[in-house]
Amino acid sequence: MALDKFFNPESVAVIGATEDPKNITSMIMKNLIEMGFEGRLVPVNPHHDEVFGHKCYPSLLEIKEKIDLTVISIPARFVPEVLRQQATCGIKNAIVVSGGFAESGYKGAILEEEVMKICKEEGIRLMGPNCIGVLDNYSNFSSSFLPWTKVKRPAKGNLSILSQSGSFAICVLDMLSEEGMGVSKVINYGNRADVGESEMIEYLTDDDSTHVIGIYMESVDDGRRFIDASSSCSKSKPIVALKVGRRDSGIEAVKSHTGTIAGKYEIYKAAFKKSGIVEVNGFTEFLDACKVLSMQKPAKGEKILVLTNGGGFGVATSDMCSDTGLDVANTPESVRKVLSEKFPGYFILSNPIDLTGSSGDEDYGIAMKAALVDNDFFDAAIIIPLMPPETMTEGVVEIISQMARESGKPVVICVASGVYTGGVKTKFEEKGLPVFPTPERCVKAMSVLVERGRMNGC
Amino acid sequence: MALDKFFNPESVAVIGATEDPKNITSMIMKNLIEMGFEGRLVPVNPHHDEVFGHKCYPSLLEIKEKIDLTVISIPARFVPEVLRQQATCGIKNAIVVSGGFAESGYKGAILEEEVMKICKEEGIRLMGPNCIGVLDNYSNFSSSFLPWTKVKRPAKGNLSILSQSGSFAICVLDMLSEEGMGVSKVINYGNRADVGESEMIEYLTDDDSTHVIGIYMESVDDGRRFIDASSSCSKSKPIVALKVGRRDSGIEAVKSHTGTIAGKYEIYKAAFKKSGIVEVNGFTEFLDACKVLSMQKPAKGEKILVLTNGGGFGVATSDMCSDTGLDVANTPESVRKVLSEKFPGYFILSNPIDLTGSSGDEDYGIAMKAALVDNDFFDAAIIIPLMPPETMTEGVVEIISQMARESGKPVVICVASGVYTGGVKTKFEEKGLPVFPTPERCVKAMSVLVERGRMNGC
């Protein structure tokens, strides 16, 4: 596809490359080397013969071989000249990291126009300017100038992130790593002079390694194209959007930040709905929605079983389900009958099912078998196994995940955060069950699965 | 004070004590030994001469010395007899851990009435039944039967927690430990047959080691007394309440869980407001509110400076401030003038102040000095130092915390969660500045300080 070279270039020229740590090209080079990028890496700088062991060329014009992509992070005023050179060499793609364009005022805007004129005339596709660019976690290519020693790179995964904010694009990597979530691509297009989120959604629709798309958005590049692209993409791949610049002060801040107009929030809200996009509020909801959609399938309805050995957690979860429009429907009589024969009288069989502090691993299996596997009343389950009682062991992970599999229904797990429980969380997630540390985050994540189910006509 | 013996008993009799790991008395004994409880520990059980190296008595009647408190976790039907014996011995306090009382139906309710009749006649104060009881982090006393190997005990601190839910009382310990928050007391009174939250608030009002109180509540023991106690207490100590059982399904769940009536939520809401209680929604908000009130003073108004080197974080924070009623007021002209002389033109001086990805530690000092220390326009600040750029170092912690001190205004910090940034979080919190991992949690925490300021007529 046309934009492939931004993600998986066979050869990249880093313009202005140097080993000087004060210059961000050095970090771009170092990152690529450290990541094990397997394409050809070609530094371009008239002042050096070699940069980090790679032969350096005085200009693009001197390079004999084919170059797929340039990464440009030299001062803004020199960018047009580089683009003209790369046109001469037939290089069709550029990531312009440099700032000093439209975001910086009138002069910068003129310069950005000049840059785009060259690109259009010469058929160059441009990402940026004023951007981080891309991380492709499969090709090991990135144009990021932030050191991997300070930002942990996530594992390979099926989530791709589009971000109008560079800082969000970078920090989300660290957050995803900490959450144990994997990533396919992270893309920050900065001023979005050419490539923007609409085209990226079109691109990711056909990208095999992307199953879920998360978008951080201050404004939209092209409303019509965005709705068309999203509507088409969301039929097969869930899209999660975090829209910022919703309120007066946020709208003002967007103007200063990306130099764009945030627009009326209500219009965005309607467009997201029309396009089958799950809208979220806040960074945590964004990550949780991406996570649950990556790990679980949509729910066919909103009847939710809540199962726990901690009554208080059950109550809090019920409340929040009601807040979110999920139905903590009463346990069907037939299920109660089965359970009342197997459980002591003080277990509570209404929904939430409360196995009390006296229960053990096996009780979770019994309850899930009767209420979720053998009965089709509930559409999904929130399971809250609290680990403190001595009768609860890590064995509960296998029991719960087996029942979840057998039920064929979406299940999310609440494991209260804590030192001991950290290990249990990891074990659940290895089995494909998403874990959240509080009832409210579980419920919100479940509501995302229900919303996605409704959209897809499950 | 009357209830002191529940927290700092000089001698405790553990009724039914055994080393049998299947019996929870063994865990109660082991916990106390492991915690280094310095009072006298007296097991009572006719079947043993010694339990975990402590001399065991066949009954309370055989003990010659004075006992301050009994911990009772034997089957419910034997509890009245133990209480009669302790009355004979003049033991005035009991924590009844055992379940099988009012929460379990009609028969249990009759038994609970009998228990309370004995207590009233004999002047015994009772915590429970059906409870975890207490953890006093200063006296190293606890009646918890959950193993400290699976629940990490928090450090000593100035926060005390009242919880109607036992599972919440236990899990919150682990959550607090993970957050690095300290605790004074955690109290779970279960069925609340005698001691309940209203009297506990009265008690904690005069407890020197408690500066902030957090309450998890399904229902209230005595509405009038609760409002009186809270109104009086909240004049000097902030109280945070998480009310669950707000919605239909939650109210039903409360009935099954603690056997109480959750009541009309609107009445609770009004009562909290009247009593100067900060109400929160969800476990995360609960912990964050307790944390920020433990670490920072109330804000005198709602004009909030947002300072960052990550534009996107600034925009998101602005939005959320507006959602929460905080005022991201424009930077005063005089401050802009000072900053425009010191900063490059591409730094954004409107509020949020965006130091961009090119800034370093010192820029935070310059901005805070001008906008927060030397100028009284802003009432408080949310500072969001993103650490990925190479120019940002841990030195920024000292700079920001010094300026926060000099300003005398409340400051909260957003450090996006992540592997590297974990260390920065700890360093900020050592300096007394609370750190939250997302803009939304920072903003919510700040809104708590503003609300508290309003209540106290700051």
Interface residues (C-beta under 8 A of the other chain):
Chain A: P21 M27 G99 G100 S104 L146 P147 T149 K150 V151 K152 S163 Q164 S165 G166 S167 F168 I170 C171 D174 M175 S177 E178 Y216 E218 L242 V244 G245 R246 R247 D248 S249 G250 E252 A253 V254 S256 H257 T258 N281 G282 F283 T284 T308 N309 G310 G311 G312 F313 G314 V315 A316 S318 D319 M320 C321 S322 D323 D327 V328 G345 Y346 I348 S350 N351 P352 D354 T356 G357 L386 M387 P388 P389 E390 A416 S417 G418 V419 Y420 T421 P437 T438 P439 E440 R441
Chain B: P21 M27 G99 G100 S104 L146 P147 T149 K150 V151 K152 S163 Q164 S165 G166 S167 F168 I170 C171 D174 M175 S177 E178 Y216 E218 L242 V244 G245 R246 R247 D248 S249 G250 E252 A253 V254 S256 H257 T258 N281 G282 F283 T284 T308 N309 G310 G311 G312 F313 G314 V315 A316 S318 D319 M320 C321 S322 D323 D327 V328 G345 Y346 I348 S350 N351 P352 D354 T356 G357 L386 M387 P388 P389 E390 A416 S417 G418 V419 Y420 T421 P437 T438 P439 E440 R441
